[in-house]
């Protein structure tokens, strides 16, 4: 991938000095009473922690979770 393709591809984002691709996130279908409700995607680091994303147009809101 060229630098220009990387800059123009909006599926990549940088969070805490690391690049992520939205394709690596699984769709979140959390139950209504779940604290993960409202987030669009989940990328797990382990069984107990990971990243959450919420898509707002061309912007990505990122959060982390740990249980």
N, CA and C atoms as a LAMMPS dump frame, in Angstrom:
ITEM: TIMESTEP
0
ITEM: NUMBER OF ATOMS
201
ITEM: BOX BOUNDS ff ff ff
-5.0000000000000000e+02 5.0000000000000000e+02
-5.0000000000000000e+02 5.0000000000000000e+02
-5.0000000000000000e+02 5.0000000000000000e+02
ITEM: ATOMS id mol type element x y z
1 1 1 N 0.855 -1.167 0
2 1 2 C 0 0 0
3 1 3 C 0.903 1.233 0
4 2 1 N 0.605 2.165 -0.88
5 2 2 C 1.394 3.39 -0.944
6 2 3 C 0.969 4.341 0.175
7 3 1 N 1.805 5.353 0.43
8 3 2 C 1.471 6.35 1.451
9 3 3 C 0.186 7.081 1.1
10 4 1 N -0.022 7.368 -0.176
11 4 2 C -1.235 8.075 -0.614
12 4 3 C -2.48 7.216 -0.386
13 5 1 N -2.403 5.929 -0.704
14 5 2 C -3.536 5.033 -0.475
15 5 3 C -3.843 4.934 1.02
16 6 1 N -2.798 4.892 1.835
17 6 2 C -2.988 4.803 3.278
18 6 3 C -3.68 6.05 3.813
19 7 1 N -3.264 7.239 3.329
20 7 2 C -3.85 8.496 3.786
21 7 3 C -5.289 8.66 3.318
22 8 1 N -5.638 8.126 2.171
23 8 2 C -6.984 8.309 1.608
24 8 3 C -7.97 7.242 2.071
25 9 1 N -7.484 6.146 2.583
26 9 2 C -8.357 5.063 3.025
27 9 3 C -8.869 5.388 4.422
28 10 1 N -10.141 5.702 4.54
29 10 2 C -10.679 6.144 5.829
30 10 3 C -10.95 4.99 6.788
31 11 1 N -10.595 3.757 6.432
32 11 2 C -10.831 2.651 7.346
33 11 3 C -9.707 2.514 8.372
34 12 1 N -8.62 3.29 8.222
35 12 2 C -7.536 3.279 9.193
36 12 3 C -7.679 4.459 10.132
37 13 1 N -7.316 4.236 11.39
38 13 2 C -7.265 5.342 12.341
39 13 3 C -6.128 5.077 13.325
40 14 1 N -5.663 6.155 13.941
41 14 2 C -4.559 6.058 14.892
42 14 3 C -5.091 6.321 16.29
43 15 1 N -4.765 5.43 17.212
44 15 2 C -5.184 5.56 18.602
45 15 3 C -4.009 5.191 19.485
46 16 1 N -3.601 6.11 20.336
47 16 2 C -2.468 5.909 21.248
48 16 3 C -1.218 5.422 20.521
49 17 1 N -0.892 6.129 19.446
50 17 2 C 0.317 5.88 18.645
51 17 3 C 0.342 4.532 17.932
52 18 1 N -0.808 3.927 17.726
53 18 2 C -0.892 2.659 17
54 18 3 C -2.007 2.777 15.969
55 19 1 N -1.773 2.223 14.771
56 19 2 C -2.775 2.255 13.709
57 19 3 C -3.662 1.025 13.778
58 20 1 N -4.947 1.236 13.521
59 20 2 C -5.943 0.167 13.503
60 20 3 C -6.728 0.258 12.207
61 21 1 N -7.258 -0.861 11.779
62 21 2 C -8.122 -0.926 10.606
63 21 3 C -9.51 -1.343 11.09
64 22 1 N -10.529 -0.647 10.623
65 22 2 C -11.892 -0.984 11.038
66 22 3 C -12.271 -2.411 10.638
67 23 1 N -11.603 -2.96 9.65
68 23 2 C -11.887 -4.331 9.229
69 23 3 C -11.503 -5.351 10.304
70 24 1 N -10.674 -4.948 11.256
71 24 2 C -10.257 -5.847 12.341
72 24 3 C -11.248 -5.868 13.498
73 25 1 N -12.291 -5.049 13.426
74 25 2 C -13.281 -4.971 14.489
75 25 3 C -14.506 -5.803 14.119
76 26 1 N -15.075 -6.458 15.126
77 26 2 C -16.303 -7.226 14.929
78 26 3 C -17.492 -6.346 15.277
79 27 1 N -18.579 -6.523 14.541
80 27 2 C -19.793 -5.759 14.829
81 27 3 C -20.287 -6.089 16.232
82 28 1 N -20.735 -5.07 16.933
83 28 2 C -21.199 -5.235 18.301
84 28 3 C -22.723 -5.338 18.315
85 29 1 N -23.244 -6.466 18.731
86 29 2 C -24.685 -6.69 18.868
87 29 3 C -25.024 -6.911 20.334
88 30 1 N -24.611 -5.967 21.179
89 30 2 C -24.812 -6.112 22.622
90 30 3 C -26.291 -5.992 22.978
91 31 1 N -26.673 -6.67 24.042
92 31 2 C -28.052 -6.601 24.552
93 31 3 C -28.331 -5.196 25.072
94 32 1 N -29.615 -4.876 25.203
95 32 2 C -30.021 -3.531 25.638
96 32 3 C -29.491 -3.163 27.018
97 33 1 N -29.298 -4.136 27.894
98 33 2 C -28.827 -3.835 29.251
99 33 3 C -27.305 -3.93 29.384
100 34 1 N -26.593 -4.143 28.297
101 34 2 C -25.139 -4.269 28.324
102 34 3 C -24.467 -2.898 28.341
103 35 1 N -23.355 -2.758 29.065
104 35 2 C -22.617 -1.495 29.034
105 35 3 C -21.961 -1.225 27.674
106 36 1 N -21.895 -2.247 26.816
107 36 2 C -21.314 -2.072 25.48
108 36 3 C -22.34 -1.597 24.454
109 37 1 N -23.591 -1.45 24.861
110 37 2 C -24.657 -0.998 23.97
111 37 3 C -24.332 0.414 23.464
112 38 1 N -24.509 0.635 22.177
113 38 2 C -24.246 1.94 21.585
114 38 3 C -22.925 2.021 20.842
115 39 1 N -22.047 1.07 21.072
116 39 2 C -20.783 1.008 20.347
117 39 3 C -20.977 0.142 19.113
118 40 1 N -20.353 0.516 18.01
119 40 2 C -20.552 -0.191 16.747
120 40 3 C -19.645 -1.403 16.567
121 41 1 N -18.437 -1.354 17.132
122 41 2 C -17.502 -2.452 16.918
123 41 3 C -16.631 -2.732 18.12
124 42 1 N -16.11 -3.97 18.164
125 42 2 C -15.272 -4.437 19.267
126 42 3 C -14.054 -5.143 18.696
127 43 1 N -12.896 -4.841 19.258
128 43 2 C -11.665 -5.564 18.947
129 43 3 C -11.058 -5.996 20.28
130 44 1 N -11.021 -7.281 20.535
131 44 2 C -10.58 -7.781 21.84
132 44 3 C -9.07 -7.964 21.874
133 45 1 N -8.463 -7.536 22.995
134 45 2 C -7.062 -7.848 23.282
135 45 3 C -6.996 -9.208 23.957
136 46 1 N -7.953 -9.442 24.834
137 46 2 C -8.05 -10.701 25.567
138 46 3 C -9.533 -10.953 25.82
139 47 1 N -9.846 -11.966 26.59
140 47 2 C -11.239 -12.263 26.907
141 47 3 C -11.855 -11.143 27.745
142 48 1 N -11.031 -10.401 28.459
143 48 2 C -11.519 -9.407 29.41
144 48 3 C -11.28 -7.956 28.992
145 49 1 N -10.59 -7.683 27.885
146 49 2 C -10.27 -6.302 27.535
147 49 3 C -10.193 -6.12 26.019
148 50 1 N -10.291 -4.856 25.606
149 50 2 C -10.202 -4.561 24.189
150 50 3 C -10.569 -3.123 23.892
151 51 1 N -10.805 -2.862 22.603
152 51 2 C -11.177 -1.537 22.124
153 51 3 C -12.6 -1.544 21.604
154 52 1 N -13.252 -0.394 21.719
155 52 2 C -14.589 -0.186 21.185
156 52 3 C -14.528 0.972 20.202
157 53 1 N -15.33 0.923 19.148
158 53 2 C -15.411 2.045 18.219
159 53 3 C -16.862 2.425 17.987
160 54 1 N -17.048 3.723 17.813
161 54 2 C -18.347 4.276 17.436
162 54 3 C -18.098 5.144 16.213
163 55 1 N -18.817 4.883 15.137
164 55 2 C -18.618 5.605 13.887
165 55 3 C -19.559 6.795 13.809
166 56 1 N -18.997 7.959 13.54
167 56 2 C -19.756 9.211 13.428
168 56 3 C -19.339 9.9 12.144
169 57 1 N -19.959 9.528 11.03
170 57 2 C -19.543 10.075 9.732
171 57 3 C -18.152 9.579 9.389
172 58 1 N -17.219 10.51 9.155
173 58 2 C -15.829 10.137 8.868
174 58 3 C -14.979 10.065 10.131
175 59 1 N -15.567 10.32 11.271
176 59 2 C -14.841 10.296 12.536
177 59 3 C -15.06 8.969 13.256
178 60 1 N -14.079 8.595 14.053
179 60 2 C -14.156 7.372 14.85
180 60 3 C -13.937 7.747 16.316
181 61 1 N -14.865 7.383 17.164
182 61 2 C -14.71 7.549 18.604
183 61 3 C -14.234 6.221 19.15
184 62 1 N -13.131 6.24 19.903
185 62 2 C -12.518 5.026 20.4
186 62 3 C -12.571 5.003 21.922
187 63 1 N -12.896 3.85 22.461
188 63 2 C -12.875 3.639 23.893
189 63 3 C -12.256 2.299 24.201
190 64 1 N -11.847 2.111 25.43
191 64 2 C -11.305 0.811 25.82
192 64 3 C -12.183 0.231 26.921
193 65 1 N -12.154 -1.084 27.045
194 65 2 C -12.929 -1.737 28.101
195 65 3 C -12.08 -2.783 28.798
196 66 1 N -12.402 -2.994 30.034
197 66 2 C -11.734 -4.001 30.858
198 66 3 C -12.737 -4.472 31.891
199 67 1 N -12.829 -5.752 32.079
200 67 2 C -13.79 -6.252 33.075
201 67 3 C -13.107 -7.143 34.076
